[in-house]
Amino acid sequence: MSSILLATAMLVVMFAVGLCTTPLTFQVGKGSKPGHLILTPNVATISNVEIKEHGGNDFSFTLKEGPTGTWTLDTKASLKYPLCICFAVKSGGYCIADDVIPADFKAGTTYKTTLNI
């Protein structure tokens, strides 16, 4: 009986460890302002980053990937915040983080999403 309980406990632990993931955050880079945005995610497993402005219907701005894991966007007009971020996960699929970057963002600040990667 104790060996069955031990085996069950080990399976529960293995399952729980398998579910552990990293909470996704984005740091707004220094030099960012309403029309120039630099984002640095805390994970390297994302690609194809796009943003949607507040009130927008689609993800109409594509960020450019930099060599240091940063994603940059330059626009002529100020963006309408808060921003939603859509990105591809390198293991497959797309994720959307709603209203991640607030209107009153501060460069150098890290903003948490509700997503785990």
Summary of the structure (lengths in Angstrom):
residues: 117
radius of gyration: 18.4
end to end distance: 37.9
largest distance: 69.9
contacts: 301
relative contact order: 0.25
helix: 15%
strand: 43%
